[in-house]
Amino acid sequence: MTGIALLGSTGSIGEQTLDVIATMEDRFRVVTMAAGLRHDLLSRQTARFRPEMVVSAQESPDGSRPSPQQLIEAATHPDVDIVVVATSGHDAIPAIIAALEAGKAIALANKEAIVCAGELIMPLAQRLGQVIRPVDSEHSAIWQALQAGHSDDIRRIILTASGGPFRSWSKDQLRDVTVEQALKHPNWSMGGKITIDSATLMNKGLELIEARWLFDTEYEHIDVVIHPEQIIHSMVEYNDRSTIAQLSPPDMRLPIQYALTWPEHAPSEFAPLDFTTLSSLSFAIPDLNRFPALRLARLAGEAGKTYPTVLSAADEVAVEAFRSRRIAFTDIPVLIDSVLQHHEAMEVTHLDVVLEADRWARAEAQQLLMVWEPPH
């Protein structure tokens, strides 16, 4: 039996991870769980899976989410083999580092960890002989496609994006996007923050930075294309111009299962693709004028240092401000850009640098919000 630590059990990815484990209870058992504010759901999960340790926000210092130290304890439990990082934000970074040092495998759905600390986490994993198993459907697709060739033969990585619910909207229409509209993703069932990031294309920008570190590929060799049907989850083009793509229906449980069973493609009951019903697959270039968040993410990634951390932290504040109706949908990238413009970047030499940049970015974003003109 493979022991699982599930960090973020009550979120969208956490719930779907438990769905997968429930179908494979002869192979996996939940050893530890960590979760935030959905206490009733956590109680039901605990009763169903009976973990040895449960970490909840109720015992944390601020009562909103488990503390970094609590996450470390859950991730490094001696009976844990694989740590599924299904949290959002930056609190899980110390737990990922501690788990790697303790010899645990990491199944990663938390993109902020690699965006902010990829240059710390990836060399550590390589030095310890550990593989970071990506859970995001796009990075799982790239991971699988890369197994068809050698790293020296890669010409480019192609990340696909649905384009979100507003891909055909004009700039004038985007100014009037409501919170309710932004929370309706056309293909995926995800948490609120990620859903809004998908609508702004910031989610794809974060995935771009994450791909740079996960696959040790420079930004000039990573492209993004809009693919509304979300059947092709990403692609790898090799030097001979052959392209390997991973296709499946949009169901997060499939990449979750592969991260748990790698290198095996274990049998499952997921719905297969019916190619006879696919009338077309369409692709387009992202419009960076209407969706500047993707451009900001690429620029922050290319600039390096603590810019990606500031991008990610400012985005969290901006999305929350939009959800509380303090700013307009189109103000999200404007606020992020303002924070980036004020930042004096530092080299990421250790985790404290990342945490300080994160703290500064949140404080700066809140300061800018104090004088922000509310949307009409």
HELIX and SHEET records of a PDB file:
HELIX    1   1 SER A   12  ALA A   22  1                                  11    
HELIX    2   2 HIS A   39  PHE A   49  1                                  11    
HELIX    3   3 ALA A   57  GLU A   59  5                                   3    
HELIX    4   4 PRO A   68  ALA A   75  1                                   8    
HELIX    5   5 ILE A   93  GLU A  101  1                                   9    
HELIX    6   6 LYS A  111  ARG A  127  1                                  17    
HELIX    7   7 SER A  137  LEU A  146  1                                  10    
HELIX    8   8 SER A  151  ASP A  153  5                                   3    
HELIX    9   9 LYS A  171  LEU A  174  1                                   4    
HELIX   10  10 VAL A  179  ALA A  182  1                                   4    
HELIX   11  11 GLY A  192  THR A  200  1                                   9    
HELIX   12  12 MET A  202  LEU A  214  1                                  13    
HELIX   13  13 TYR A  219  HIS A  221  5                                   3    
HELIX   14  14 ARG A  253  THR A  261  1                                   9    
HELIX   15  15 PHE A  275  THR A  277  5                                   3    
HELIX   16  16 PRO A  292  ALA A  303  1                                  12    
HELIX   17  17 TYR A  307  ARG A  323  1                                  17    
HELIX   18  18 ASP A  331  HIS A  342  1                                  12    
HELIX   19  19 LEU A  351  LEU A  369  1                                  19    
SHEET    1   A 6 MET A  53  SER A  56  0                                        
SHEET    2   A 6 PHE A  28  ALA A  35  1                                        
SHEET    3   A 6 THR A   2  LEU A   7  1                                        
SHEET    4   A 6 ILE A  82  VAL A  85  1                                        
SHEET    5   A 6 ALA A 105  LEU A 108  1                                        
SHEET    6   A 6 ILE A 132  PRO A 134  1                                        
SHEET    1   B 4 ILE A 222  ILE A 226  0                                        
SHEET    2   B 4 ILE A 154  ALA A 161  1                                        
SHEET    3   B 4 ILE A 232  TYR A 238 -1                                        
SHEET    4   B 4 THR A 243  LEU A 247 -1                                        
END                                                                             
